[in-house]
Structures are given as C-alpha cells and as structure tokens.
Amino acid sequence: MANKLADYIKASVEEMKKVTWPTKKETYNYTLLVIGLSLAVAAFLGALDYLFNWLLGLVIK
C-alpha cells in the first residue's frame, strides 16, 4: 500500500513538472475576460427577467 502511494506521488510530481503555467499577464487577461463575460451574462439574464416580468404583467392585467 505504501509503495503504491509513493509511486502515485512520484508520478504526480513528474506530471506537475510538465505543466506550463500561465504568465502573470495571461492570468490578468483571463481574469478580466471572466469578469466581463460574467457581467454580460448577468445583464442579459437581467434584461430577459425584466422583459418576461413585464410581459407577464400585461397578460395578468
């Protein structure tokens, strides 16, 4: 059991050496992209909610 765990840890360390991490600039740009897309989706869904609420108000009255 301990041998399997040691093999797993060794393999994990070897795989982590192969990872190419994003640069600080890439991380910053991706963060801005995620925030921008999140705000755009929130605005779109908020507009749909407002529209459906308004239409439902017309139907109910």
Backbone hydrogen bonds, N-H to C=O, Kabsch-Sander energy under -0.5 kcal/mol:
donor,donor_aa,acceptor,acceptor_aa,energy
5,L,1,M,-1.9
6,A,2,A,-2.3
7,D,3,N,-2.4
8,Y,4,K,-2.3
9,I,5,L,-2.4
10,K,6,A,-2.5
11,A,7,D,-2.5
12,S,8,Y,-2.4
13,V,9,I,-2.4
14,E,10,K,-2.2
15,E,11,A,-2.2
16,M,12,S,-2.2
17,K,13,V,-1.3
18,K,14,E,-0.6
18,K,15,E,-1.0
19,V,15,E,-0.5
19,V,16,M,-0.6
21,W,19,V,-0.7
27,T,23,T,-2.5
28,Y,24,K,-2.2
29,N,25,K,-2.6
30,Y,26,E,-2.8
31,T,27,T,-2.1
32,L,28,Y,-2.3
33,L,29,N,-2.3
34,V,30,Y,-2.5
35,I,31,T,-2.4
36,G,32,L,-2.8
37,L,33,L,-2.7
38,S,34,V,-2.3
39,L,35,I,-2.3
40,A,36,G,-2.3
41,V,37,L,-2.6
42,A,38,S,-2.3
43,A,39,L,-2.4
44,F,40,A,-2.4
45,L,41,V,-2.8
46,G,42,A,-2.4
47,A,43,A,-2.4
48,L,44,F,-2.3
49,D,45,L,-2.5
50,Y,46,G,-2.4
51,L,47,A,-2.6
52,F,48,L,-2.9
53,N,49,D,-2.3
54,W,50,Y,-2.4
55,L,51,L,-2.6
56,L,52,F,-2.6
57,G,53,N,-2.0
58,L,54,W,-1.7
59,V,55,L,-2.0
60,I,56,L,-2.5
61,K,57,G,-1.8
